[in-house]
Amino acid sequence: MSDHPKPHLEPTPPVRPGGGPGGSASSGSGSGEQASVSAGPLLPQLTPPLKAPESTPTSTPTPVPTLLEVLRGLDTGPRGLTEGQAEERLGRFGENRVPDTRDPSWARLLARSARDPFTAVLLCLGLVSAAVYAWGTASVILLLVAVSCVLRASGEHRADRSTAGLRRLVATTVTVQRRADEDTAPATREIPVEELVPGDVVRLGPGDLVPADVRLLRSTGLTVHQAALTGESAPVPKSAGESDALGTDPTGTDTAGTGVFQQPHLCFQGTSVASGSATAVVTATGADTRFAAAHRRTGKPPATSFERSVQGVSWILIRFALLTPPLVLMANAALRGRGLETLPFAVAVAVGLTPEMLPVLVTTCLARGATLLARTHDVIVRRLPALHDIGAMDVLCVDKTGTLTQDRPVVDRAVNAEGRDDPEVLRWAAAAAWWSLQLADLPAPDALDEALLTTADEDALMAYDGVTALPFDPARRLATVVVRTPGRLGTHTLITKGAAEAILERCSLPDAERTRLRALVAAQAADGLRVLAVATAERPAGTRPHERGLTFRGLVTLRDDLVPTAAEALAGLAERGVTVKVLTGDHPGTAVRTCRDLGIPVAGVLTADRLDTLTDPELTELASRTTVFARCTPEHKTRITRALQTGGHTVGFLGDGVNDLPALRTADVGLAPRDAAGVTRDDADLVLAGKDLTAIGHAVAAGRHAGGNIASYLRITLSSNLGNVIAMLSAGLLLPFLPMLPAQVLVQNLCFDAAQLAFAYDRPAPSALRRPTVLEPRALLRFIVGFGALNAVADLATFGVLAFALRGPGDDEALFHSGWFTENLLTQAVVMVLLSLGARGTSGRRPGPVTWSAAALAATGLFLPMSALGAPLGLSPLPGVYYGLLAAVLTLYAAGLMTARARQERRSPPVA
């Protein structure tokens, strides 16, 4: 597997104080009889219970099966399976795949699109229209529903195809040891990962992805990145025996617990080998792995911000749509003696209240934004409503390791024993790294040694001549090289680097000096830095390296290497009103240091042990005031996300590991980088296909753009429709005839709806992009009631104009229908222009799609009654005096609109 590209899981491996895993060539390969095992389906009685990684060690270890018991339970041995056994088990247990990763079919995508609440409202109205034989209305509504569903399904299908391409970036084969039959010797070969079965013996090397849950048989200097499962940024030492069970955090403190992920002889699917090599037996594959268990969904995910808003607005429309027909029927029956002949008019009024084009417009807005993001910023929108959610997002939770930091440390400073900068300390450390790499015949330097070699002067390294090397050993937590001392024949210099505590124990120092140096190390570690100590000693040539009586040289401090665009991206989010919170499984000091380096103001730090003592209301109150949450398990991240949502925030979560999955699903919008674990990428709503984090800001802007246009459409359409409905109900009670024929109502609605499609192509004012766009049902209801009442006043004023203009002989009913038809379209055109621009947005903007569409709508209202198409609809030309009076009404209406809008904007921010 070493030839395959290394998958990116949790890409920032923090530096271990001992000089990193890369130098380990020690022979700690024992087979180890005592072992815990994540047993596969062959060993159900031996499987330890699945639980989250523990933040603190427990005192009583879980009883575990021996290696012999594991091999017997799997019916295998160190020589591996035969080809016949492997084939039989593949048929019994199935392929080694994580379940539920297949892309949904077209039928499922269409069904999912049809579940939209707005679509349900329109379907009900379409069925009612068909029930009263209004076939034209029913056909138009059902066509709009079909177009909306196809648009949404096709957009999500394109996103699924894009993420399927990203899945192919991970390794697909594994080196397995199998036999042709029982009597032949085992041979190694590459097979597809899907063909791996429990009982197989596999070989692992640096950079390999662990293909299944395995129990180590032999290992040499093995360290594994487990961040994708646990959030730990440091590579974890692994060994076939029990002696190396403890790990260290960046400060050199013991962090290993007795949780299953801390068992040194177990490795898990979804992790990757940082250094060393191993032979292991497969204990679980496919759905039985802990990787699959972490990925498995538990119940229906909570409704997102967009879904909650849509449901709120939909119920408002449903109530109005259900109440309108009975009110029209009862009023006409009581006051005018009309019966069921008014039912088509009542249904037409209900249809007129409902924004028929809303599903099409919403899908068009979101699909255009998603297409633009994919084409220009390498952002794949896998779920179209998520684009609105990211526009409404006001809190972004991020996992530190792999999202804000890269997969390598960098040197921060090199200081001497007095704490002053000293380049000589870095030179000694780099020389040790160089000769460990050369003399131990390692394939590549580990992350720590690579950081040292990158920073050091190449000429200074060449000044030494290496003699021998003792690579890094997890038990000793240090590495040593022996070089010839320049200018002194017969003398060698021993250079030792590693964990500060291990180095200080081997130095000749007074107790007071040792205490002072420990305080210096603690101060550096408290500042979020990883600390590497360096010491030297001179020895006669030919003697064995003796790591005692050393001379302390100083400390090299290292920090996480930041993602190049992270600081710029976070600054851009802050300008857009998005607060960033860091949720990490790492050390709090390391997380705070990363925030400081990125320019994130740290308002508070909360660790997992403190979080466990808080009730849900207490956490909700505290979460809004806290920036860093450290030592978090997946359950902690999920709980924090829910607490922020309970506090009224729209929450996004950016993560790349399997341990981020629960929080990613709980958040209103989940984001993942392209190098995230496959299942995390598949579950994310938005995938950053590029490596530029500033794409998040572009996604926020695109979401606010789409959300602003959707909200503008809702405000304008619903307020105008509500005004028309009020006016029609009033006119129906005042007039001896219907105020407008059903066909005229439907044509008017179609003209208005066609004009409203321009909102999908409009650009909102720049100020609308500086704050989250939220569809708040109550605020929207207040808006449409207020402006709907103003529209109704304008319509009722038109009654007086028509009464004055139509005095005398003639067909009053046809003229009234024509006059009100024209006035309705003109007032709707005025509403489109004035409310879309706002009281403070009318200057400095060229006419856009909405303005031109409103002009076309106004022209239709003026010329349709006098055209050849007007007569079939029951419309007739209007007298000239009507147009003069109508102009006066429209002028007063426009002034009232601008005054009301300016007052509304002063009182509170817009609903979008």
N, C-alpha and C positions, 0 to 999 in steps of 0.2 A: 504493500500500500504506500510505501514511501515515495513512489513516483507520482502520486496523485496530489492535486492541489489541496492544501490544508484548509478545511472549512473554518470559517470564523464563527466562534460560538460566543465567547465572552472575552474580547480580544486583548485586554490589558493584563499581562501576567506580572503582578508585582514582584519585586526583587526579594528573593530570600536572602537573609543575611549571610548565609554560608557560601556565597559565591555562585549560587545558581546550580541548576541541575545539569547543565551541559558538561561539566567536568567529571561526572560520575562514571567511572569505569570499574567501581568496586565490585567485588564478587558476592554481594549480598543476595544470592539467588536461591537460598534454601527453599525447600518445598513446603515447609511450615505445616505441621499437622493441625494446629488449632486455627480455625478460620471461620469467619461468618460468611454466609452466602445469601445472595439474592437468588434463591433457587427458582428455576423455571418450572414449567408445567410438570416435569418429571419428579419434582421435589416439593409438592405442595405442603407437606408437613414440616418442611425445614425453612419455609419462607418467613423471614421476620416481617412484622407488620409494617405497612407503608406509613411513613410519617415524614413531616417536614424536617429539614436539617435543624438541629438544635443549636441555639445561640450560646448556650453554656453547657459544659460537660456535666454529665451525671455521674454518680458515684458507683452505680451497680451496672456492670456490663450485661448485655443480653446474652444468654447461653447460645452458643453457636455450634454447628456441626463441624466435625473434623474434615480434613481434605479427603480422607479415605471414604467417609460417609457421603461426601458430595459426589465423588467419582462413582461410587456404587449406586447412588440414587439416580445418576444420569446414565448408568449402564455404559460407561466409557472408561478410558484410561489415558495415560500420558501420550500414548502413540496415536490417539485419535480414532475416529470412526472409519469403518470401511465404506466404500462407495455405495454398497447395497444398503447399509444401515442409514446412511445419510439420505438416500432416495426415499426409503420407507418413512423416515421421520419428517421429511419435507411434505409428504402427502398427509401425514397425521397432524402436524402442527401448522402447516401453511407457510407462506413466504414470510420472510423477515421484513415486514413493512409496518410502519406506524399506521393504524387504522384511520379511516375517515379523512384521507388526504386527497381523494379523487375530486376533481372539479365537478360541480353540479351540472346536470343535463339542462338542455334548453327548456324542457317541460318544467323542471323544478324552478328555473330562473323565472319563467313566465308566471308560474303559480305564486312565487314569492312576490313578484311585482303586483299581482292582482290583489294581494292582501292589504295593500295600502288603504288607509281609512278614506281618503278622498275618492279613491277608485270605487270603494264600496258605496259611498253616497251617490256617485253618478250611476252606478249599476242599478241601484234602487229606483232612482228617478227614470232611468231608461225603461225599466220594467213597468213602472206606473204609466209612462207615456204609451207603451205598447198596449197596456190594458185598456186605455181609453181610445185606442186606435189612432193615436198621434204618431203615425209611422215615421214621418219625417224627423220629428224630435227624437224618437227612439233610435233611429238609424244614426243620426249625428252623434248622439251621446255615446253609443256603443262603439262607433268608429274612433272617437277620441280616446276611449278607454283602451282600445286595442293598440292605437299608436303609442300611447304612453307606456303600456306594458312592453311592447317590442323595443322601444328606445331604451328603457331601463335595463331590460334583460341583455340587449346587445352590448351596452356599456360594461356591464359586469362580466359578460363573457369575454370581452377583450382584455379586461383586467386579469381574469383568471388565466388566460393564455400567456400573459406577460409574466405572472408569477410562476407559472409552470416552467418557463424558460429559466428563471432564476434557480429553480430547484436543481437544474442540471449542473449547477456549479459545484455541488458537493461530490465527494468521492463515491464511487459505485462498486468497488471491488475490495476484496479482503484476501490476505494470505492465509490459507488454511492447510492443515496437515492431515492428510487422509491416506488410506491404504486401499489397494485394489481388492484385497481379500485378507482373511485372517492371517495368512502365512507370509505375506509380503511385508517388506519394510515400508514405513511411512514415507511419503513424498510431499513436498510443499508445492502448492500452485495457487494461482489467483482465480477466484471465483466471484461471481456477482454477490453483493451483500444480501440480496433477497434469497439466495440459496443456502444461507447459513442456518444450521439447526442446533438445538440443544445437544450437548455432548461433543460438538466439534472442538478441535484444538486449533487456535489461531495464533499468529505471531504479530506482534505490534512493534513499531519503530517510531522515531521522532516524526511528528507531524501527522501521524495516522489518526483517523477518527475511530474511536472504539465502536465496533459495529453492532454490539449486543451487550447484554449484561454478562460479565465474565468473572471467573475466579482465577487468580494468578497461580500458575504452577512454578514458574521461574521468572526472575526479574533481575535486571542490571541497571542500577541508577535510575529507576523509573520515577518520573513525576508526571502528573496528569492535571490538565486544566478542567476543573469541575464547575466553572462559573456558570455555565448554561443551566446547571441543575440547582446549585446552591447559592450563587452570587458571590462566592469567594473569588477574589481577584488573584490570589497567590496560587501557583502550581502546588499541588498536594503530593508529598512523597508517597509512593506506593511500594509495597514489598510483598513477596509471597509468604514471608513469615510475619510474626507479630511484633518483632523488636522495634520496628520503625513506625509505630502507630501514631506518634505525635507529629503534628505539623507546627509551623510557626507563622505568626502574622508578621507584617512588615517591621514591627519593632522587636521581633525576636521572641515574643511571648507565645506560650503554648496556647493553641486554639483548637486542637482536635478534641472531639467529643466521642461518645460511644454511639452516636447515630449511625445508621447504615452507610451514609455517604462518607463517613470518616474511617470506615474499616479499611485498613491498609492493603488488604489482600483482595478487595473487590473493586472492579472498574465497571462503568455503566455506559450504556448506549447514550450518545449525545455528548460525551466528553472527548477530549483529544489528548494525545501524548505530547507532552512538552519536551521531554528528553528521556534518554535511556531506551531500553528494549525489554520485551517480555514475551513469554509464552503463557497462554491462558486457555481455560476450558469454558465454553459457552454454557451458561446456566439458564438463560431466558432469551427469547427472541420475540419479535413482532409485538402483539398486544400485551404480552406478559412482562415486558420490560418496564422499568421504573420511568423511563423516558415517555413511554406510551401512557403510563398511569398519570404522569404530570400533564400530559396533553389532553387526556380524556375529559370531555365536558361533563359537568354535573348540573343537569337542569337547564332550563331556558335562560339565556342571558338577559339581563335587565334591559328595559327600554332605554334607548339613547335620548339625548337632548332633542334631536329632530323628531324622533318618534313621539316623544311626550308632547311636543308642541303641536305636531300634526294631529294627534288624537284630541287635544284640547280644542283646536279650531274646528276639527271635524264634528265634534259633538255640538258645538254652537250651530254649525250649518244644519246638522241633522234636526235639531230642535226647531229651527226656523222653518226648514223644509216640511216637517211634519205638521207644524201648526198652521202654515199658510193656507193650504187647500181647505181645511175645515172652516177656517175663519171666513174665507171668501164665500164658500157655499152658504154658511149660516147667515152672513150679513145680507147677501143677495136674496136669500129665501125670506128673511124676516122683513126687509125694508122694500124690496122690489118684486117680491112674489116669484122670483126666478127659481127654477129647480136644477135638475142635473144637467141642463144644457150649458150651465156655466162651468161644468167640471173641466173641459179642456182649457178654458181660460185660467182656472185655478191651478191646474198642473203647469201651465205655461208660466204663471207668476212664480211658482215654486222653482221651476227651472231657471227663471230669470234671477232668482236670489242666489243660486248656486253658481260658483265660478267653474263652468264646464271645462275650460282650458287649463285649469290649475294643474292636473297631473302631467299634461303635455308640457306646460311651461316649466314646472319644477324639474322634470326630467331633462328638458332641453338645457336649462340653466346649469344643472349639475353635470350633464354630459359634456357640454362645451368647456366647462371649467376643468373637468377631468382630462379631456383630450389635450387642452392647452398645457396642463401640468406635465402630462406624459411626454409631450413633444418638446417642450422648452426647458423643463426642470427635472426630468427623469424621476417623476413621482407617479406611482401607479395607484390609482384609486380603485380599490377592490369592491367597495360598497358605496354606491353613489350618494346615499344620504349622509355618509360620513363627511363629505365635502362641506355640507352645511354645518355639521357638528364641529369641525375644526374651525370654521368661521365664528362659531359661538363660543369656542373654548376661551376661558380666562385663566385656567391653571393647567400647566403642563408638568406632569411628573416624569422624571427621567431616571433611568438606571445609569449609574456612573460608568461602570466598567463595560467597555465595548461601545458606548454611545458618545460619552464626552471624552473618554480617553482611549488611546490606541493600545495595540497589543505589545508594547515595549516600554520599559522605563528609560529615562534619560538622566544623566548626571546633573545634579543641582550644584553642589559645591564639594571641594576637597579641603578639609581643615586639619590642622595639626593638633597636638594635645592641648594647646592653649585656646583652641577654637578659632584661630586665625587662618585665613585662606593660605593654602600651601600646595602649589602644583606638584611638588615632589611626592606627596601622598598619592595623587592620581597616577603618577608615573610608576610607582611601585605596584599599585593595584592592576594597572593595565599590563605591566610586564608579567605578572602572575597569570592574568587571563590569557595572554598570548601564548605563553609556554605550556599552560594547561591544554590549550587547544592543539598545539603542535605535538607535544610529547605523549599525550594520552590518545592520540589518533582519533579524535572526535570528528564526526561529520560536519558539525557546525557549532559555533559558540551559542551558549544559551543567552537568554534575554539580558541578564546582568552583565555577562562578559562582553556581549555585543555593545552595550551602552558604554562600557569602559573603553573598548577598542575604538569606538567611533569618536570619542572625545580626545583620546590621547594622541600625542605627537608620534608619528610613525618612526621618525629617526631615533627618538629616545628608546623605542622598543628594540630597535636593531642593535643598540649598544650592549645588550646582554647576550650571553650564549647559554642556552638552557642545557641542563644536565639531566634532570629527572623531574617527575611530577607525581604528586599524590592527589588525584582528582577529588572533587567535592564528595563528601560522605554525609548523608542526612543524619547519621548518628553523632558524628563529631561536629557537624555544622560548620565546616571550614574546608579550605583547599590549600595545598602547599606546592610550590615549585622550588627547585634548587637551580641557581644560575652561577656561572663563574664570575667571581668578583673582578671587575676591570682593573688592571694594573697590579693585581696581587696574585701571583702564582701560588698554587697550593691552597688557596682559600676559596671557599664557596659561600654564596649568600643565599640564605633560606628566606623566602617571601611567603607569608601566610596571610590569607584574607578570609573573612567569614563573619558569622554572627558576632556582634560586639561582646556579648557575655563570654562566648567561647574563647575569643582572642584574649580578653582581659584576664581570664583564668590562667593563661599560658605565658603571661608577661611577668617580668620581674619588676614589681611595683610595690611601694609602700601602701599600707592599707588606706591611708588618707588620700593618696593620689588615685588609687583604684576607685574609691568612693566618689571622688570628684569627676573622674572620667565617666562613671556610670550616670552621674547626674547630667553630664554633657550629652551622653547618648539619649537619655530620657527626654531632654529638652528638644533635641532634633526630632525624635519620634513623635513627641507631643505636637510638633509643628506639622505633622502629616507626612514626614519624610521617611524613607526607608534608609536604614543605616548599615553600612558595611565597614568593618574595622580592618586595619592593615598593620602588620607587625613584621619585623625582620630579625635575622640573627646571622652571625658569621660562624661558619663551621669549617674545620679542616677538610680538605678534599678527601674523598674516599670513605667518609663516615656516613652512617645511616642518618637520614633526616630525623631530628629530634625536636618536636614542637613544644619545647619547654624553655624557660629562661629567655623569652623573646623581648625585643625592644619595641615598645608601642610607637608607631609612626603617626597615626591619625585616623580620621574617618572620611569616608566618601558617602555623601548623601545623594539619594536619588528620588525622583518624583515620577508620577505617571506622565507619559507623553500625551499631550492634549491633541485631540482631533483638530487639524488646522483651522477649520471653519467654525469650530464650536463657539468661540468667544463672540465672533461677529453674528452668528445665528442667534445666540441668546440675547445679545444687545438689541437686535432687531425685534425679537419677540417682546422684550420689555417696552420698546417704543410703541408696540401695538396693544399694550395693556394686558399681556399674558405674563403671569407670575410663574416662575420656574421653581420646582421643588425636586430635590434629589433624594431618591429612595434606593438605598444600596445595601448589600450584604457585607460591605467592607467596613474597615475600622473608621470610627467617626473622625479621627484626626486626619486620615487620608482624604475623606470626603470633603471636609472643611477646607483643606489645602487646595483641592481641585476647584472648589467654588471660588476661593480667593484668586487663584491663577486665572480663572475664566471671567472674573469681574462680577460674580453673582453675590449680591449682598446677603450675608447669612444672618437672618433674624433670630434663629433659634435652632438648637440641635436636640433631637430626641432619639434615644437608643431603644432597642427592642425590649430590654428588661423594664425600662420605665413605661413603655407603651403598654406592656401587658398588665400594668396596674391600673390603667385608665378605663373608665366606663365609656360607652359609645358617645353619650352627650359630652363628656369631658374631652374626648379625642376630637369630636367635631369642632369644639371651641378652640382647642389647642392647635389643630392641624393648620388652620388658616394663618397662624402666627409663627409657624415653624418652617424652616427652609430645608434642613438636612434631617433625614431619618436614616439612621445607621444600624448595622447588624440585623437587617430586615430579612425575614423568611418570606416565601411567597404569600403566606397567610397575612403577614403584617402589611405587605404592599397592597393586598386586596382590601384590607380593613381601612387603611389610610385613604385609599381611593374612594371608598363608600362614604367615609366621614366627610371628605371634601364635597362630594355630591350632596350629602344631607345638608351641608352648610350653604347650599344654593349655587355652587360652582358647576360650570361645565368643564369636565376634566378630560384631558388627553393623557395618554401614557406612551412613552417612547422606551422600548426595551428590545433586547436582542436574544435573551436566553429563555430556556424552557421555564426557569423559575419566575419569569415575568409574565407567563401566560395567564394566570388567574387575574392579575391586575389589568392586563391588556384587554381581557374580555369584559371586565367590570367597568372600565372607563367608557366615557361617551364616545371616544374615538381612540383607537389603538394604532400606533405607528411602529414600524420596524425598519432598520437599515437593511440593505441588500445582503449583508454578510451575517444576518441573524440566523439562529437555528431554524431549520426548515419548517418545523411545525409552528414556530412563532411567526415566521414570515407568512405562512399560509393563513393564520388566524388574524393577522393585522388588517385593519381597514385601509390604511395607506402604507405603501412600501416605498422607501427611498431607494430607487434603483441605482442612483449615483452615490458618491461619497461626500457630497456637499451638504452639510447640515443646514445651510441657509435656505435649502429647498423647503424646509418646514415653514419659514416665513412666507415664501411664495404660496405654499398651500393654504396658509391662514388667509392671505390676501385674496386668493381665488375663492375660498369659502365665504369670505365676507362679501365679495363681489356677487356671488350667486345668491347668498342669503339676503343681501340688500335688495336685489331685484325681485326675489320671491316675495319679500315683505312689502315692497312697493306695490306689486301687483295685488296682493291681498288687501292692503289698505284702500287702494283706489277702487278696485272692483267691488269689494264688499260694501264699502260706504256708498258707492254709486248705486249698486243694486238694491241696498236697503232703502235708500231714498226713493227709488222708483217703485218698490213694492208698497211703501207707505202711501205714496201718491196714488197708485193704482187702487189700493183698498179704499182710500178716501173718495177718489173719483167714482168708483163703482157704487158708492152709497149716495153720491150727490147727483149723478147723471141718470137719465132714463135709459141709457144704453151703455154697453160695455165701453170703457175708456179706450181700449185697444183690442183689436181682434187677435186671437191666439197666433195666427200666422205672422201678424205684424210683430208681436212680442218676440217670437222665435227668430225672425229675420234681424230684428234689432239686436238681440243677444249675440247672434252669429257675427254681425258686423263689429260689435264691441269686442267680442272674444278674439276675432282675427286681428284687430288692432292691438290688443293686449299682448300678443306674441312678441311685439317689439321689446318688451321688458327683458326677454331672454338675451337680447343683444345690446342692451343699454350698459353704459358705464356709470356707476354711481359717483357722487362727489368724493374727492380724496378724503374728506373728513370721515366718511362712512367706513373707511378702511382702518381707522385708528382705534376702533373700539369693537368689542364682540357684537355680532348680530344675533339676536335672540328673538324667536317667535314666541312672545309672551301672550297667551290667549286673553288674559284679562285686560292687558294694556291694548291689545288689538281690538277687543270688544268695545272698550271706551272710545277708541278712535273712530271706529266705523259707526257707532251710535251717534256721536257728536256730528261728524261730517255727513252721515246719512240724513240726519234731521235737517241740516243746512240744505242738502240736495232736495229733500222733500219740499222745503219752503220754496225753492226755486221752481219746482214743478207745479206747485199750487199757484204760484204767482202767474205761471203760464196760463192757468185756467182763466184768470181775469183778462189776460191779453187776448186769448182766443174768444172769450165772450164779447170783448169790444170789437175785435177785428171781424168776427163772423156775423155781426148783426145784419139782418136783412134776409131776403130769400136765398135759397140754396140748400145744398145737402150738408146740413150742419154736422151730421155724424161723420161723414167721410172727411170733411175739412178738419174736424176736431182730431180724428185719428192721424191725419197728415201733419197737423201742427204739433201735436204732442210727439209724434215720431221724430220730426226734425229737431225739436227742442231737446229731446232725450239724448240724441247722438251728439248734439253740440255741447250740451252740459258735460257729457262724459269726456269729450275731447278736451274741454277746459280743465276738468279734474285731472286728466292724465298729465297734462303739461305742468300745471301749477303744483300739484302735490308731489310729482316726481322730482321737481327741481327744489322745492322747499322755499321758505321765506328768505333764506340767506344764500341760496344756490342759483339764483337766476342770472348773475352777472359773470362775465368771463367764460361762458360756455357756448360752444357752437351748437347749432341744432343737431340733435342725435336721432337715433331710430325712433324713440318715443315721440318726439316732436313731429317728425314726418308722418308717422303713423296716425297721430292725432289729427293732423291736417287732412289726411285721406279720409278719416272717419267723419270729420266735419263736412267735407265735400260730398260724401255719400248722403249725409242727412239733408243737405241743401238741395241736391239735384235728383235724388231717387224719386221723390213724390211727383216731380214734373216730367220724369222720363217715361219711356214705354213700359218699363218694368213696374212702374208704380200702380197702374190700373189693375193688373191681376192681383195685387196685394191689397186692393181697396184703398189706395192712396190717390190724392188728386192735388193739382197745383194750388198754392196758397196765394191770397191777395198780397199786394206789395206792402200795405200798411202793417201787416203782421211782422215782416222782417225788421222794420224799424223798431217796433215795440219789443221784439225778441232781443234785438241788440242791446236795448236798455236793460232788460232783465239779466242778460248774460254779463253785462258790465258790472252790475250790482252784485251778481253772484260771484264773479271773479274777485271783486274787492273783499267780499265777505270771506271767501276761501283763504285769501292771503292773510287777512287779519286773524282768522281763527288758527291758521297754521303757525304764524309768528307767535301767538299767545301760547299755543301748545308746546312749541319748541323752547320757549322761555321757562315754562313750568317744569318740564321734565324732558329727558332725552327721548328721541324717537323710539318707537317700538322695534326698530331694526337698526 
